[in-house]
Amino acid sequence: MLSLQDLHGIIEVRDRGTFKHLAFWTIIDLELGTNQAWFGKLEKPWDQVTVQDLSNALGPTSDWGIFPSKSPSFTVAPHLFTDTICTHTPLICEYRSNLDNRDEKIGNALGAAASLMENLVGHPLQYVATYHGVRERRGRITGLVFDSHETTLKKHVESGWVIDVKTIMAGLYCAAGHLHNLGIVHCHINPDNIMMPEYRRPVLVNCWLGEFLGTHVPPKGIAVDPDMHADAPAEWLVTPKRDTDAVEKIRRWLKAVLQWRDRHSPLEWCNPEQYCGPVWEE
């Protein structure tokens, strides 16, 4: 019987606020490490479904459109099965069960992320989550393998732990500069993508969300012709400023948190369940 812990993702798909369907998916590790994507869709919202509904609707998909073919130039991760390893798998919420309506958007996104992360191979840094390479099954990429870390900067702050702004900022600027030197702009530096595995040292994660330096990327939700990038607006250009601005925003947020702590008792800022200090806003 399926359990909710078996699912990798569940979303309610909406169109202008109107519910369309519930989509859910998982990547199943079969015998001999053979990964397979399973997808399900229900025409009723999350609060009306049962575990049995989910189990009945979930079914296997083919590799096509989900797992891209592996380029010979990509590094293959060793078989690492420990609690310190995490694997980014395809986001298949947009998968359609109608065979005539499938495209390769999901697989292309995973392939692009693998291409971006290949720049990290052989260039480790203590402030950037270590990338081990792609997980390969049947000649296809089924995931990207990274070191795993438990505590985000957001949780670190809301739990009342020590905030060393100088050390955190130095680490983040070092991490961002390292990525930029490798031709990568993270583009999503925020407290949820920064981990605090040690007392004060930050580690930047989810680098696969980034973009190649110097490319043009339109705002989310805007569909464009790939051939128009030569005439793309200047603000679409991916530059290091996207990351440095985000790091400075984190500096301001952390300083605001420290100022708030100075005005309140530790009993008020050491309980993450009751945290009411400055919150991060995108």
Secondary structure by P-SEA (a helix, b strand, c coil): ccccccccbbbbbbccccccbbbbccccccccbbbbbbbbbbccccccccaaaaaaabbbbccccccccccccbbbbccccccccccccccccccccccccccaaaaaaaaaaaaaacccccccccccccccccccccccccbbbbbbbcccaaaaaaaccccaaaaaaaaaaaaaaaaaaaccccccccccccccccccbbbbcccccccccccccccccccccccccccccccccccaaaaaaaaaaaaaaaaaaaaaaaaccccccccccccccccccc
